[in-house]
Amino acid sequence: MLYFFALSALRHEAELPAYAADVFDNKIRHALIGCQRQSDSPSGTPKHHMHCMQAEADILLAMDWHEEAESLLQKAQRHFVHSRDELRLLSCRNAGWQALFHRRFGTAQSCLNRICEDGFASDRDKIEAWVGLACSHHALGQQLLAEAAMQKVRQCVDLIPDGRMKCVVEAIALEIKVKHYLRQAHGLNDHVFWRQPNQHAHAACSAATLTDAIDDLLLECANIPLVESQLTVLRSLIRLSTGDRSVISFLKTHMEWASAEGLSAYLRQTRLEVVLASLSANLPDFAEQMMAHIRDASQTHVIRRWDIEHAYCLAKLTEQQGKTSESLNLYRKYACDAMECLRVEICAQIKPAYSTGATSYDDIEVRLPAKYRRAYRYIVNHLSERNLCIREVAAEIGVTERALQSVFRSHLGISPTELIRRCRMERIRAELLSPSSKMTSIFEAAQRWGIFNRSTLASAYRAYFKETPNETLMRA
């Protein structure tokens, strides 16, 4: 998502004004080079270098350079000079967006939800988190949840006196609506991933309504080239979906720009949007051109997780070309991939109260180095043990207590002891909220998770959730 650059620019603008200016001026590669030069410079404060590394990592992440981005993000967190609360939020933010770009939507939602629920998170922190949640819901076809998340974003934006933030947020909301509109087109009514059980459950906006909204926002964003170009792309996609070939020249020029800037992931996604718009207008010739570009680029591109749109486009294109047998085989593969995506990612969002172990989607586990993930797994597998202690955990993975404390603080922003307490409280809360729970009392649930002191339960529970266990139970 190209708007991730804009969110990054707004986050780092105070420390890196040139970086923000380049991003908003659509000079992404120049912004990256500038960050790299400043990172390599011996001058500057530790805080400045941390912002440079973080901004550089943001660009690399959106460019699909995931390993390089992860290395820089870890380095930036080691150089972090703010409070532990801010480090914890930054760790969640980085892990959440990494998971989102890796298309691990369940993990992304777990990480970003922590920011939204964190009392120390600023409005800007929450804006980024809610935007990420909206994007993950949209990617899973959960349009109502995506729009609800964007409404939360608007509530936070109202508290920030920055007109550019409002423009970026409204542009993101429009992009989500336009993509939904394209996938709801009558010509793509076999795109089952996007079909609602009730066809009228959530109708897409009309082309005229969306075009008017884009035109209105273009007037407000005339001085922000990044947003302006994206809105023009959305308007062109709508027109292409109605059979208007006059926009093809502009779309090709825009894709050439993306290629020149090194935005391979964005370029691929834009080509897929063009293919969908072309197929909905029954223009298989132009769709075939775009699919050929995608096919050529895939020879050197990373294999993508849940490549559902591409699978559908292949099936639909072969159908419009009259290759019925091939189309049916491709459509079966698309349908299987779509169902597997929903099974894996939707289930990853739900952690039942009876779950005792970490899963491959655990948002805390992904924020730790590989060796220390074993320590975290040991913790969650022994939460019910009253005498679980840090010495025991450190011995399990063969490190000192001090090393364990240091790694957890630098990557999670909390100590192992705090993590144990929080995990226990989260599991107690899950039992209180679960309709299938068989507990007979609150304290019984607490004891099941290693808490045997009533005052510890009451104080820790209120500290994390801003309510008492009894209040949670009454809500449930």
C-alpha positions in Angstrom: 0.0 0.0 0.0 1.6 3.2 -1.2 0.0 5.3 1.6 2.3 3.5 4.1 5.0 5.8 2.8 2.8 8.8 3.7 2.1 7.5 7.2 5.8 6.9 7.7 6.6 10.4 6.4 4.2 12.0 8.9 5.7 9.9 11.7 9.3 11.0 11.1 8.7 14.5 9.7 9.9 16.4 12.8 13.3 14.6 12.7 13.5 14.0 9.0 11.8 16.9 7.1 13.6 16.2 3.8 12.5 12.6 3.9 8.8 13.6 4.4 9.1 16.2 1.6 10.4 13.6 -0.9 7.7 11.1 0.0 4.9 13.6 -0.4 6.5 14.7 -3.7 6.3 11.2 -5.0 10.2 10.8 -4.9 10.3 7.5 -3.0 13.7 6.4 -4.3 15.2 9.8 -3.5 13.8 9.6 0.0 15.4 6.2 0.5 18.8 7.4 -0.7 18.5 10.4 1.6 17.8 8.1 4.6 20.7 5.8 3.8 23.1 8.8 3.5 22.0 10.2 6.9 22.2 6.7 8.5 25.8 6.3 7.3 26.8 9.8 8.5 28.9 9.9 11.7 27.2 13.2 12.7 23.8 13.3 14.3 22.3 12.2 17.6 21.3 8.6 18.4 17.7 9.7 18.1 18.2 11.1 14.6 20.0 7.9 13.5 17.2 5.8 15.0 14.6 7.8 12.9 16.8 7.4 9.8 17.0 3.6 10.2 13.3 3.3 10.9 12.3 5.4 7.9 14.7 3.5 5.6 13.2 0.2 6.9 9.7 1.5 6.2 10.5 2.1 2.6 12.4 -1.2 2.1 9.4 -3.0 3.7 6.9 -1.5 1.2 9.4 -2.2 -1.6 9.3 -6.0 -0.7 12.8 -6.0 0.6 11.6 -7.8 3.7 14.8 -9.3 5.1 16.7 -6.0 4.8 13.8 -4.1 6.4 13.6 -6.6 9.3 17.3 -6.2 10.0 17.1 -2.4 10.0 13.9 -2.4 12.2 15.7 -4.6 14.8 18.7 -2.3 14.7 16.5 0.8 15.1 14.8 -0.7 18.1 18.3 -1.4 19.7 19.1 2.3 19.2 15.7 3.4 20.6 16.2 6.2 23.2 12.7 6.8 24.4 10.6 5.2 27.2 9.9 1.5 27.5 6.2 2.2 26.8 7.2 3.8 23.4 9.5 0.9 22.7 6.7 -1.5 23.3 4.4 0.4 20.9 7.1 0.6 18.3 7.7 -3.1 18.5 4.0 -3.8 18.0 3.9 -1.4 15.1 6.9 -2.8 13.3 5.8 -6.4 13.8 2.2 -5.6 12.7 3.2 -3.9 9.5 5.8 -6.6 8.7 3.1 -9.3 9.1 0.7 -7.2 6.9 3.2 -6.9 4.1 3.9 -10.7 4.5 0.1 -11.2 4.2 -0.1 -12.8 7.6 -3.3 -11.0 8.4 -4.1 -12.8 11.7 -0.7 -11.9 13.2 -1.0 -8.3 11.9 -4.3 -7.9 13.6 -3.0 -9.3 16.9 0.0 -6.8 16.9 -2.0 -3.8 15.8 -4.9 -4.4 18.2 -2.4 -4.2 21.0 -1.7 -0.6 20.0 -5.3 0.3 19.8 -5.9 -1.0 23.3 -2.8 0.5 24.8 -3.4 3.4 27.1 0.0 4.9 26.3 -0.6 5.0 22.5 -0.8 8.4 21.0 -3.4 9.4 18.4 -0.8 9.0 15.6 0.1 5.5 16.9 -3.6 4.6 16.8 -4.1 6.0 13.4 -1.4 3.8 11.9 -2.7 0.8 13.8 -6.3 1.3 12.8 -5.3 1.8 9.1 -3.3 -1.4 9.2 -6.4 -3.2 10.7 -8.6 -1.7 8.0 -6.2 -3.0 5.3 -6.1 -6.5 6.8 -9.9 -6.7 7.1 -10.2 -5.5 3.5 -7.7 -8.1 2.3 -9.9 -10.8 3.9 -13.0 -9.5 2.3 -14.4 -8.1 5.6 -15.6 -4.8 4.1 -17.8 -3.8 7.0 -15.0 -4.3 9.5 -12.6 -2.4 7.2 -14.9 0.6 7.1 -15.5 0.4 10.9 -11.7 0.5 11.4 -11.5 3.6 9.1 -14.2 5.3 11.2 -11.9 4.8 14.2 -9.1 6.4 12.2 -11.3 9.4 11.5 -12.0 9.8 15.2 -8.3 10.0 15.9 -7.6 12.3 13.0 -10.1 14.8 14.4 -7.8 15.3 17.4 -4.7 16.1 15.2 -4.4 19.6 13.6 -2.7 18.4 10.4 -4.7 18.7 7.2 -2.4 16.3 5.3 -3.2 13.5 7.8 -6.9 14.0 7.0 -6.2 13.9 3.3 -4.2 10.7 3.6 -6.8 9.0 5.7 -9.7 10.0 3.4 -7.7 8.8 0.4 -7.1 5.4 2.1 -10.8 5.1 2.9 -11.6 5.9 -0.8 -9.1 3.3 -2.0 -10.7 0.6 0.1 -14.1 1.5 -1.3 -13.0 1.6 -4.9 -11.3 -1.8 -4.6 -14.5 -3.2 -3.1 -16.5 -1.6 -6.0 -14.2 -3.2 -8.6 -14.6 -6.6 -7.0 -18.4 -6.3 -6.7 -18.8 -5.6 -10.5 -21.5 -7.7 -12.2 -18.8 -8.9 -14.7 -16.9 -10.5 -11.8 -19.8 -12.1 -9.9 -18.0 -15.4 -9.8 -15.2 -13.8 -7.6 -16.6 -15.7 -4.6 -14.0 -14.4 -2.1 -15.8 -11.1 -2.3 -19.4 -12.3 -2.4 -21.6 -11.8 0.6 -24.0 -14.6 1.6 -26.8 -12.0 1.3 -26.1 -10.1 -1.9 -27.6 -6.9 -0.4 -25.6 -7.3 2.9 -23.2 -4.5 1.9 -23.7 -3.0 -1.6 -20.7 -1.3 -3.1 -20.9 2.5 -3.8 -21.8 3.5 -7.4 -19.2 4.6 -9.9 -20.7 8.1 -9.9 -20.7 8.4 -6.1 -17.1 7.3 -5.9 -15.9 9.5 -8.8 -17.6 12.6 -7.2 -15.9 11.8 -3.8 -12.5 11.5 -5.6 -13.0 14.8 -7.4 -13.9 16.5 -4.1 -10.8 15.1 -2.4 -8.5 16.0 -5.3 -9.4 19.7 -4.7 -8.2 19.4 -1.0 -5.0 17.4 -1.9 -3.9 19.5 -4.9 -0.5 20.2 -3.2 0.2 16.6 -2.2 1.5 14.8 -5.4 1.6 11.4 -3.7 -2.1 11.5 -2.7 -3.1 13.3 -5.9 -1.6 10.6 -8.2 -3.2 7.8 -6.2 -6.6 9.4 -6.4 -6.2 9.9 -10.2 -5.3 6.2 -10.5 -8.5 5.2 -8.6 -10.6 7.4 -10.9 -9.0 5.8 -13.9 -9.7 2.3 -12.6 -13.4 3.2 -12.2 -13.5 4.5 -15.8 -11.6 1.5 -17.2 -14.2 -0.8 -15.5 -16.9 0.9 -17.5 -15.0 0.2 -20.8 -13.3 3.6 -21.1 -10.0 2.9 -22.9 -8.9 6.6 -22.9 -7.4 6.1 -19.4 -5.0 3.3 -20.5 -2.3 5.7 -21.5 -2.3 7.4 -18.0 -2.3 4.0 -16.2 0.7 2.8 -18.3 2.6 6.0 -17.5 1.8 5.6 -13.8 3.1 2.0 -13.8 6.3 3.1 -15.6 6.8 5.6 -12.7 6.3 2.8 -10.1 8.8 0.6 -12.0 11.4 3.5 -12.1 11.0 4.1 -8.3 11.6 0.4 -7.6 8.1 -0.2 -6.2 7.8 -3.8 -7.4 5.1 -4.9 -4.9 3.0 -1.8 -5.6 3.4 -2.2 -9.3 2.2 -5.8 -9.2 -0.8 -4.9 -7.2 -1.7 -2.0 -9.5 -1.4 -4.3 -12.5 -3.8 -6.7 -10.8 -6.3 -3.9 -10.2 -6.0 -2.9 -13.8 -6.7 -6.5 -14.8 -9.8 -6.7 -12.6 -11.1 -3.5 -14.1 -10.4 -4.7 -17.6 -12.1 -8.1 -17.0 -15.2 -6.5 -15.5 -15.5 -4.4 -18.7 -14.8 -7.5 -20.8 -11.5 -6.2 -22.2 -9.4 -9.4 -22.2 -6.8 -7.9 -24.6 -5.6 -5.3 -22.2 -5.9 -7.7 -19.3 -3.7 -10.2 -21.1 -1.0 -7.5 -21.6 -1.0 -6.8 -17.8 -0.9 -10.5 -16.9 2.0 -10.9 -19.2 3.9 -8.2 -17.4 3.1 -9.9 -14.0 4.2 -13.2 -15.4 7.5 -11.8 -16.6 8.2 -10.0 -13.3 7.3 -13.2 -11.3 10.5 -14.9 -12.6 12.6 -12.8 -10.3 9.9 -11.9 -7.7 9.3 -13.4 -4.3 6.6 -16.1 -4.0 3.5 -14.4 -2.5 1.4 -15.8 0.3 -2.4 -15.9 -0.5 -2.1 -14.8 -4.1 -5.9 -15.0 -4.5 -6.5 -12.0 -6.9 -3.8 -13.3 -9.3 -5.4 -16.8 -9.2 -8.8 -15.4 -9.9 -7.6 -13.2 -12.7 -5.9 -16.1 -14.5 -9.2 -18.1 -14.3 -11.4 -15.3 -15.5 -9.0 -14.3 -18.3 -8.9 -17.8 -19.7 -12.7 -17.9 -19.5 -13.1 -14.7 -21.5 -10.6 -16.1 -24.0 -12.9 -19.1 -24.5 -10.5 -21.7 -22.9 -13.3 -23.3 -20.9 -11.5 -26.5 -19.6 -8.4 -24.6 -18.6 -10.5 -21.9 -16.9 -12.4 -24.5 -14.8 -9.1 -26.0 -13.5 -7.7 -22.6 -12.6 -11.0 -21.6 -11.0 -10.9 -24.7 -8.8 -7.4 -23.7 -7.6 -8.5 -20.2 -6.9 -11.5 -21.3 -4.9 -9.4 -23.7 -2.8 -6.8 -21.0 -2.2 -9.5 -18.5 -1.1 -11.1 -21.0 1.3 -7.7 -22.0 2.8 -6.8 -18.3 3.3 -10.0 -17.7 5.2 -9.6 -20.9 7.3 -6.0 -20.0 8.3 -6.3 -16.2 8.7 -9.7 -15.9 10.3 -8.9 -18.7 12.8 -5.6 -17.0 13.6 -7.6 -14.0 14.9 -9.4 -16.2 17.5 -7.4 -17.5 20.5 -9.8 -19.7 22.6 -9.7 -19.5 26.4 -8.6 -23.1 26.5 -5.5 -22.5 24.4 -2.4 -23.0 26.5 0.4 -22.7 23.9 1.8 -20.2 21.5 0.8 -20.7 17.8 2.8 -19.8 14.7 0.6 -16.6 14.5 1.4 -15.3 18.0 2.1 -11.6 17.8 4.6 -11.6 20.7 6.6 -14.5 19.3 7.2 -12.9 16.0 8.8 -9.9 17.7 11.5 -11.9 19.4 14.7 -13.3 18.0 14.5 -17.0 17.1 16.4 -18.3 20.1 14.2 -16.3 22.6 11.0 -17.5 20.9 11.7 -20.8 22.7 11.7 -18.9 26.0 8.3 -17.4 25.1 6.8 -20.7 24.2 8.1 -22.2 27.5 6.4 -19.3 29.3 3.0 -19.8 27.7 3.1 -23.6 28.1 3.8 -23.2 31.8 1.5 -20.2 32.7 -0.6 -22.4 34.9 2.3 -23.3 37.2 2.3 -21.1 40.3 6.1 -21.0 40.7 7.0 -20.2 37.1 10.1 -17.9 37.4 12.6 -16.2 35.1 15.5 -18.3 36.3 13.7 -21.4 35.1 12.9 -19.9 31.7 16.5 -18.7 31.2 17.8 -22.2 32.1 15.5 -23.8 29.6 17.2 -22.0 26.7 20.7 -21.8 28.2 21.1 -18.0 28.8 21.5 -15.9 31.8 18.6 -14.1 33.5 20.2 -10.8 32.6 20.4 -11.7 28.9 16.7 -12.8 29.0 15.7 -9.6 30.6 17.7 -7.5 28.2 16.3 -9.2 25.0 12.7 -9.1 26.2 13.0 -5.4 27.1 14.7 -4.4 23.9 12.3 -6.3 21.6 9.0 -6.2 23.5 9.4 -3.2 25.8 8.5 -5.3 28.9 10.4 -7.7 31.2 9.7 -11.4 31.2 8.0 -11.1 34.6 5.6 -8.4 33.2 5.0 -10.6 30.2 4.1 -13.6 32.4 1.7 -11.4 34.4 0.1 -10.0 31.2 -0.4 -13.4 29.5 -2.0 -14.7 32.7 -4.4 -11.8 32.8 -5.3 -12.1 29.1 -6.2 -15.8 29.6 -8.2 -15.0 32.7 -10.1 -12.3 30.7 -10.6 -14.7 27.8 -12.3 -17.2 30.2 -14.5 -14.5 31.7 -15.6 -13.5 28.2 -16.1 -17.0 26.8 -19.7 -18.2 26.6 -18.5 -21.8 26.8 -16.4 -21.3 29.9 -17.2 -23.8 32.7 -15.7 -21.8 35.6 -17.6 -21.5 38.9 -15.8 -18.4 40.1 -13.5 -15.7 39.0 -10.8 -16.8 41.5 -11.1 -20.4 40.2 -10.2 -19.0 36.7 -7.3 -17.1 38.2 -5.9 -20.1 40.0 -6.1 -22.1 36.8 -3.6 -19.6 35.3 -1.2 -19.5 38.3 -2.6 -16.5 40.2 -3.3 -17.4 43.9 -3.5 -13.9 45.4 -6.7 -12.0 45.2 -5.1 -8.6 45.5 -2.6 -9.4 42.8 -5.5 -10.4 40.5 -7.5 -7.3 41.2 -4.7 -4.8 40.8 -3.0 -6.4 37.8 -6.4 -7.0 36.0 -7.4 -3.3 36.5 -4.0 -2.1 35.4 -4.3 -3.9 32.1 -8.0 -3.7 31.2 -9.2 -0.6 33.1 -12.0 -2.6 34.8 -12.4 -5.3 37.4 -12.9 -9.0 36.7 -16.5 -8.6 37.9 -17.2 -5.8 35.5 -15.8 -8.0 32.6 -18.1 -10.8 33.7 -21.1 -8.6 33.9 -20.4 -7.3 30.3 -20.1 -10.9 29.0 
